[in-house]
Amino acid sequence: MKQTMKLFAMAALALAVVATTACSKDDEQAESTGKVVVSTTTVSLPGGTKALTSQGVKTFSDGDEVAVVYENTSSTLVKATVTLDEASISNGGKTASLTVSMTDPKIDGTVKIIYPAAMATDAGAVNYAALANQDGRLETIASSLDLALFEGSLSGEELPASPRLDNPLAVCEFNIKNATGSSDLTSSITMLYIADGTSSYYLGGLSGLSSIWVAMKPVESSATLTFHAAAGNTRYVKEISGKTLAANNMYHVAVGTTQLREGALFGTFSVSGTSAVRFSQGNLKYDNGTWSFHTNQYDYMGGTSHTVSVSGSTDLFGWVGASSNFTDVDQYGVTTSVQTNDVNGYGNVADEPLKADWGTLAISNGGNTENSGWRTLTGSSDAEWQYLFDTRTASTVGATANARYAKAYLFGTTHGVILFPDNYIHPTDVAAPTGINTTGNTSWDANTYTADDWAKMEAAGAVFLPAAGMRFDSSVYDVGTIGYYWSSSPDPSYLPYAYDVDFNSGGVLPANRSTRSFGFSVRLACPVE
């Protein structure tokens, strides 16, 4: 009898296991049955918050696309796109009927309705990255960027009843003025960059607009708005504090800007605990009696030789010091690398501690007057170049705090080093730099950027020092592989040397020492106004 009961118990247990297994399979099938739920709802746009017109009125239109993102039984977000037609639009364009086929919708799962559909990613998220690059036109914002959004839950397996789409963005009309506000510069602006400490917006290729429109994430009054504007080679800056740009609102803002000195770039760089500078638009060059900055930061003469004479040209200068014994271009290292009136052939006279500063020159596209405020940064182990590369406090870029520099390869043609300003937001739609603040663990080509990429980084304040090589007499070496940049400081312990910055694919030396007779690049800086 005991044996019989034992067998019955084992059989019952086996049956229970089979039943449990069968139930589990049924449940698994229920998770993905291919069940299609066709659901209809009517969505509405609140009045006065969208940017079809400058008064902020937006309506649905025939042919508009709306993205409906729902969560399925596998907890995956699925995007469906609905194209509106005239029959689905009502209430003067303020409401629209949406019918969506949903496969295996999760009961009470997440649902998002995103309008226009261009502002939804394939994964079902809001495409805020689309805001990073705009064209300043109201009609573009209205058709592609002016976001209306509902985020909530399904009603069982159905779309929620009558969801309202609100605008999580601020839509802004900017007019760029001069410092006093007496002159409107907007129609001459060719580039506008705006940052709020977290997000940034780049508008390139502007021309002739009477107003510049930008769709932005909301800005709290505690944030600082930074504006960089350019009209050709003329640059303007402005910072505004205490300005609130709330979601679901439209703003009309006049921005009174300060014009930078001719040839100065946007970014500000601390070079000591109390001093900050802006760099010139390009390396210094000499051509047949005329001094100028290269047009672009990445420009240099290159080649294998330079004509080093009063009637020649070069952008690689010997460190000879400003002394009464050197006149004309000799005192700035243009002519032969070894001066004939040197005491020992190394550019120093009677071993006096000379200081070479090319900033005293009249630079044709840098103000064109002598002593106009440009200067050469100091060098040595505790001087300005060293502080710039190794000490200053700067922004976090990627996961790197105090991001100061990174090696880079521009346009597939030009190697060099990017300097990140003290306050920098890397453009959202540009690959984040790697190997930041490192010297030997990244190759030249680790950070490769196109012309469009660099335009956005430059607008944000980044500076590029090209690897322009070096000169001895008229022969040029190391073009594209090594960058050499003079400081204004001699080495007092050994006057044939002066301090410079050296960098190549394997390292960066911000306080190197080199023989003064070598011709190196010069990048000037000016005080921050």
ABEGO torsion letter per residue (X at the ends): XAAAAAAAAAAAAAAAAAAAAAAAAAAAAAABAGBBBBBBBBBBBBBGABAABAAGBBBBBBGBBBBBBBBBAAGBBBBBBBBBBAAABBGGGABBBBBBBBBGBBBGBBBBBBOBAAABBAAGBBBAAAAABBAGBAAAAAAAABBBBBBBBBBEABBBBGBBBBBABBBBBBBBBBAAGABBAAAABABBBBBAGABBBBBBGBBGBABBBBBBBBBBAABBBBBBBBBEABBBBBBBBGBBBBBGBBBBBBBBBBBBBBGBBABBBBABAABBBBBBABBBBBBGGBBBBBABAABBAEEABBBBBAABBBABBBBAEBBAABBEAAAAGABBABBAABAAGAGBBGGBBBBBBAAABBBAAAGGBBGAGBBBBBBEAABAAAAAAAABBBBBBEABBGBABBBBBBGGABBEBBBBBABBBBBAABBBBBGBGBAAABBAAABBBBAAAAAAAAAAGBBBBBBAEBBBEABBBGBGABBBBBBABBBAABAABBBBBBBBAABBBABBBBBAABBBBBBBBBBBX
